[in-house]
Amino acid sequence: MPVMLDPRWQRGLRALRDRRLLFEVQVFPEQMADMTRVAADHPDNTFVLLHAGMLVDRSNDGIAAWRTALQRFAQLSNTLVRLSGLGTFVRRCTVTDWGP
């Protein structure tokens, strides 16, 4: 079981909510479904997805999976996406790389 699904870990999320703090989360696309579930289960918390979801696999299938996961996460009213680190895995950030 991923740590983020552990009830003990999720108690910490309630502590953040009680202190009016947000939770910045850095996950890869294959982890976003679990993070979306956690965000849905904690609607009073604010979740900020760092680096736009850590797109690593830039193949057509990889981009499609990332886009789907990102759209599901973004549908929740308690989520935000930070546009940062976009060139992390290609070591550049160009229009050609990010156009799709």
C-alpha positions as a printed NumPy array, in Angstrom:
array([[  0.   ,   0.   ,   0.   ],
       [  1.379,   3.433,  -0.898],
       [  2.237,   5.518,   2.147],
       [ -0.251,   8.214,   1.101],
       [ -3.098,   5.697,   1.543],
       [ -2.054,   4.789,   5.091],
       [ -4.615,   6.144,   7.592],
       [ -1.801,   7.165,   9.956],
       [ -0.244,   9.302,   7.235],
       [ -3.612,  10.815,   6.378],
       [ -4.031,  11.967,   9.985],
       [ -1.222,  14.395,   9.216],
       [ -3.351,  15.865,   6.444],
       [ -6.043,  16.657,   8.981],
       [ -3.424,  18.438,  11.086],
       [ -2.533,  20.589,   8.069],
       [ -6.191,  21.41 ,   7.508],
       [ -6.63 ,  22.353,  11.159],
       [ -3.699,  24.763,  10.827],
       [ -4.999,  26.163,   7.518],
       [ -1.903,  24.953,   5.683],
       [ -1.831,  23.502,   2.187],
       [ -0.108,  20.305,   1.12 ],
       [  2.391,  20.453,  -1.731],
       [  2.719,  17.025,  -3.28 ],
       [  5.272,  15.755,  -5.757],
       [  4.169,  12.556,  -7.464],
       [  4.766,  10.909, -10.82 ],
       [  1.863,  10.289, -13.227],
       [  1.499,   6.663, -12.137],
       [  0.978,   7.879,  -8.544],
       [ -1.556,  10.575,  -9.386],
       [ -4.598,   8.288,  -9.203],
       [ -3.804,   7.547,  -5.546],
       [ -3.139,  11.236,  -4.845],
       [ -6.43 ,  12.152,  -6.513],
       [ -8.187,   9.654,  -4.268],
       [ -6.53 ,  11.182,  -1.195],
       [ -7.471,  14.706,  -2.301],
       [-11.07 ,  13.599,  -2.888],
       [-11.172,  11.989,   0.573],
       [ -9.913,  15.244,   2.16 ],
       [-12.007,  17.988,   0.54 ],
       [-11.189,  20.497,   3.293],
       [ -7.463,  20.322,   2.509],
       [ -5.792,  22.163,  -0.353],
       [ -3.407,  20.101,  -2.493],
       [ -0.803,  21.635,  -4.798],
       [  0.63 ,  19.288,  -7.411],
       [  4.262,  20.241,  -7.976],
       [  6.017,  20.274, -11.334],
       [  2.722,  19.76 , -13.197],
       [  2.734,  16.086, -12.283],
       [  6.316,  15.141, -13.127],
       [  5.96 ,  14.162, -16.792],
       [  8.772,  11.687, -17.398],
       [  7.541,   9.523, -20.277],
       [  7.276,  11.873, -23.245],
       [  6.063,   9.214, -25.673],
       [  2.539,   9.676, -27.061],
       [  1.21 ,   7.059, -24.615],
       [  3.102,   8.625, -21.714],
       [  1.779,  12.095, -22.465],
       [ -1.767,  10.724, -22.84 ],
       [ -1.576,   8.932, -19.463],
       [ -0.138,  12.047, -17.794],
       [ -2.805,  14.273, -19.331],
       [ -5.622,  11.953, -18.188],
       [ -4.235,  11.757, -14.634],
       [ -3.757,  15.531, -14.518],
       [ -7.305,  16.184, -15.738],
       [ -8.759,  13.904, -13.058],
       [ -6.721,  15.622, -10.343],
       [ -7.689,  19.068, -11.637],
       [-11.415,  18.269, -11.523],
       [-11.349,  18.509,  -7.738],
       [-12.097,  21.933,  -6.291],
       [ -9.382,  21.581,  -3.63 ],
       [ -6.473,  21.084,  -6.044],
       [ -3.982,  23.394,  -7.719],
       [ -1.118,  22.694, -10.114],
       [  2.237,  24.425,  -9.898],
       [  3.839,  24.974, -13.281],
       [  7.447,  24.414, -12.318],
       [ 10.249,  22.039, -13.194],
       [  8.814,  21.522, -16.655],
       [ 12.192,  20.773, -18.217],
       [ 13.478,  18.605, -15.381],
       [ 13.654,  15.325, -17.264],
       [ 14.684,  16.687, -20.657],
       [ 17.013,  19.294, -19.146],
       [ 15.508,  22.064, -21.233],
       [ 12.226,  23.909, -21.599],
       [ 11.405,  24.813, -25.156],
       [  8.213,  25.424, -27.106],
       [  8.903,  22.232, -29.073],
       [  9.184,  20.187, -25.869],
       [  6.082,  21.651, -24.253],
       [  3.861,  22.428, -27.218],
       [  1.864,  19.209, -26.921]])
